[in-house]
Each structure stands twice: as C-alpha cells, then as structure tokens.
Amino acid sequence: MSNNKIADNLKKLRAKKGLSLEKIARLADLSLNTIVKVENGVNTNPTIETLTKIAKALEVGVDHLIK
C-alpha cells in the first residue's frame, strides 16, 4: 500500500469536503500532528485504527483512502 496514495487521497477528500487539518483531527479524535504526518506522507505506516478514524471523519470508507 502506497502511503503517498493515502496522503494524496486524504488531501483530495479533505479539500472536497472543505475541512481543515484541525477539523479532521477533532472529528477523528486524533492529534493534529498525526493528521499532518499522514497527509504529508511522513507517517509511513498509519495503523488501521488511524485510517478508520480518518475515514469516519471524512464520512467515507477506508477503501477511499487506500485505493
């Protein structure tokens, strides 16, 4: 699974929904630092729990983040 793909998808979905990094962090109950690292491709191995929380915050399935 390409983390750059996850980062790209997160950026696109977040922009489409008009949500800030801070808002996604709050909705996902994750730290802003975690969201920034995933979106910038720094976190090379986000956990399924992290991906699930982000997907839920974006109101999409995890598959939308990883495909």
C-alpha positions as CSV (number, residue, x, y, z in Angstrom):
1,M,0.0,0.0,0.0
2,S,1.5,3.3,-1.0
3,N,1.5,5.9,1.7
4,N,1.8,8.6,-0.9
5,K,-1.5,7.3,-2.3
6,I,-3.1,7.6,1.2
7,A,-1.6,11.1,1.5
8,D,-2.9,12.1,-1.9
9,N,-6.4,10.7,-1.2
10,L,-6.6,12.4,2.2
11,K,-5.7,15.7,0.7
12,K,-8.2,15.4,-2.1
13,L,-11.0,14.1,0.2
14,R,-10.3,16.8,2.8
15,A,-10.4,19.6,0.1
16,K,-13.5,18.2,-1.4
17,K,-15.2,18.3,2.0
18,G,-13.8,21.7,2.7
19,L,-12.3,20.6,6.0
20,S,-9.1,21.9,7.7
21,L,-6.5,19.7,9.1
22,E,-7.6,20.8,12.6
23,K,-11.2,19.9,11.9
24,I,-10.3,16.5,10.7
25,A,-8.1,15.9,13.7
26,R,-11.0,16.9,16.0
27,L,-13.6,14.8,14.1
28,A,-11.2,11.8,14.1
29,D,-10.2,12.2,17.7
30,L,-6.5,12.2,16.6
31,S,-3.8,14.7,17.2
32,L,-3.2,17.4,14.6
33,N,0.4,16.1,14.3
34,T,-0.9,12.6,13.3
35,I,-3.1,14.0,10.6
36,V,-0.3,16.2,9.3
37,K,2.1,13.3,9.2
38,V,-0.3,11.1,7.3
39,E,-1.3,13.8,4.8
40,N,2.4,14.7,4.2
41,G,3.4,11.0,3.8
42,V,5.7,11.2,6.8
43,N,3.8,8.5,8.6
44,T,4.9,5.6,6.5
45,N,2.7,3.1,8.3
46,P,-0.6,4.5,9.7
47,T,-2.5,2.0,11.7
48,I,-5.8,0.6,10.6
49,E,-7.3,2.4,13.7
50,T,-5.9,5.7,12.5
51,L,-7.1,5.1,8.9
52,T,-10.6,4.1,10.2
53,K,-10.9,7.2,12.4
54,I,-9.8,9.5,9.4
55,A,-12.2,7.7,7.1
56,K,-15.1,8.1,9.6
57,A,-14.3,11.8,10.0
58,L,-14.4,12.2,6.2
59,E,-17.6,10.1,6.0
60,V,-16.0,7.6,3.6
61,G,-14.8,4.0,3.8
62,V,-11.2,3.2,4.5
63,D,-11.0,1.9,0.9
64,H,-11.4,5.5,-0.3
65,L,-8.1,6.4,1.5
66,I,-6.1,3.4,0.3
67,K,-7.2,2.8,-3.2
